[in-house]
Amino acid sequence: MKQLYKNNINNILEELGKELDISKSEHEAAVKSYEAVGKWLSDENSPLNYFNPKILPQGSFMLQTVIKPINEEDDIDIDLVCKLEKKPDSWTQKELKNQIGNRLKENKDYNRMIWEHENGENYEEGGRRCWTLKYSNHAGYHMDILPSFTDDNLSILLEKQFSSGSDLNTDELAIRITDKESDNYPTEKDVNNWLKSNPFGYAKWFYNRAIISSKRLFSLKESIDPVKAYEDEKLPLQRVIQLLKRHRDIMFSNGEFDMEHKPISIIITTLATRAYDKENNIVDAYINIVKNMRSFVEEKVNPDNGKLEKWVSNPVNEEENFADKWAEIMEKQDYFYLWLDKLEEDMGNMLVLEGKGQNESNKFFSNSYGDKVSKKVFSALGENKRLLRESGNLKMETKTGLLGSSGIKVKDHNFFGKVDE
């Protein structure tokens, strides 16, 4: 791949990622909303006040890999942890879940949001693990709030783990959560026998892999701040994961497949992060990740049934298999490999677009990432190059091959090295 073409592809992928980002106003609205939930749960008049409840972001919001849905009427999913401390000896998982749910229902707005999400079903107990608040269609998001008990010193431990490039030690960041499908959900009082989760340990692992230089260590500390600052600049790994998730969404949006069984984001994120090798630009990271994701799907004997199964290990809990549903529902495994086949095929096609003209390139990226965002990207890039070209200022950096306003002057051409006829 020629350097000029490579840099053009890099620019396109970067701009696609930016188009997939939620806006600053959407980000700030979500933060304002979950801050308000946290204040309601911890208010001095709240029965939960004694337990120091706190709302923390987790999942893609914490990892900064959120993407807009294809359809504007669909919701952005904001995953949150509600952490409590000082567990009473008498509380079961069910009691914790109900205590948080009851406090939410005391607020007429949150009560309505829970009801509207559940549509009257399981209204009293919420979802399997979370309470979900369905905000208005105008807001464009819903929030999954995961009840949990944590170490009383979790805030200090998070600060210690995320404020420096310390060794990866995630066990102390684990939390205990509720799960209605657990046999001991209504009876177990010993928190050590509850389901363990470690979203903050996972985030520590992710950022250790994603950050390229010590200059970006601030991202570790900021990633756990309950009031997250909006960042429009992303690390290469974050951008690639956004692109992979959109490629998946486009493939499974044509009605041919059951959307319920499309590859889940935690599997895509985990495999991409394992495959990432500190590439300092998006195109190299994208190529390497797509080429190597398949190799990180393992085969292991399931200790519960003795059967050989596909395995995508949780990096902070090797006993947890993110692909555990594949053995139960074969469509999930089949769909994952269908998507991976298509992803690899499309990457190969992207690498041979050079010289085929902008129309072919527009068509390719529209098919892979969506017509609307692709048109915006090519329109913006084209306008920028046109203005530079017409002013005689279109130049190329001699070291990087990057087109812009500095370097040596270049001849008239399109993005892909051939003037369309």
C-alpha angles and dihedrals in degrees: 000000000000116000094239092052091044092054092048090053089047090053092049093049091047092051091045089054091051091051089052092052120101111247125257090252092051090049094049092047091054092048091049090050097051091043087057091051090051092051092049092051094046099038114133089247093053118105085222095059093098090060095057096235115203133179117223128178119243137172122026093348089059093041091046093234098119115138132193116255117253092241115055091218091061122093132252107231113229113193117205138176120219103203122196128184135206100039115212112238092235098055120107125192088265092053092052092048092048095046092056092041092050092051091050091049091054086070107075093213095051091043089056092047092053092047093049092050095048094041088218093306118119087351092150096051105029122213129331094282107350145054109231124210112201108205121201120287087248090060091051100210145079129206128226108203114198114204113220146160117225142181110286088238097050094118090054092045091050091050090050095047098044104036095071143021092266122158116285105266108154106157093089090057095061120121133201117237141185124253123182091202092060113105090226095048096113098035115030113103099170106092090205088069094053123099111281123221132177113194092152093049088051090051090051090053091046095051092044087058097039102047113089102191139015088254088078098051089109087075090068094058095040092050091073097043107119089219099053119202115231114252122190093178113078137189116251092253092052092051093048092051090051090052093047092051092049092048088054092048092051093049094050097042098076096084094248093106137045103255090209090072100045116126110284121238096240091060093047092047094047096048093044092049092049091049095047113105104189095274108175097215134050100241095053091044091048094050094047095045095049091047094051108032092091092059092061094062102098134196116229138165110255105234091211097058106010092238126136108245141171110265135199103180124215100241092221095042113033091188091065118085114202088196095053092121092060092079092051099042112032092193089070092058093040092050092049092055092043088054093046091050090052092045092053091046092050093048089054090051091049091056093056098047091096111122096007095107135250096279091063090045093051090050093049097050092042091055092047103040107015135283097250099053093039092054090051092051096048092043093052095044092045093050092049093051091045093055092048093045094049091049091049091243101111104124141161128228106239094218101042105024088228115155116229144096099311134062129037123344115257133205124256112282143132128252094280104046100261132088110234114240 
